[in-house]
């Protein structure tokens, strides 16, 4: 009886190893391609916001790195672009914001962008599909640009609103 149990356990172990080899061979055969043509275009800034952004070096560097992202044609290029974007986002976070854009609305959207940057990075490292998370990340970047336009277009005097006297 013991010989039978040992034989069955050895057979089960060999059988499971064979299945694991087949599964790993199948995953290596699939090559993931980054479809850069599906990326949404960058949202344009209005002239007033552009004038302020021109003096904001950290944001200009981040914007330049986003332009590099559009030139990525495969996951290796995407990985390099994302690494550069992560570094530029860290510099933006530590840098000084223009007075008009130093608000929670901009910083919260930047935090969302940071989240999506790391999501894309994890997908690249795990060799998974990267097109959809990259689209989400570009949409988060566009949300920052849209918020900059909104801030410039609707400058309400907070002192008048909050002053109760």
Helices and strands as residue ranges (DSSP letters): H 2-29, G 36-38, H 47-53, H 57-69, H 75-94, G 99-101, H 104-125, H 131-153, H 158-162
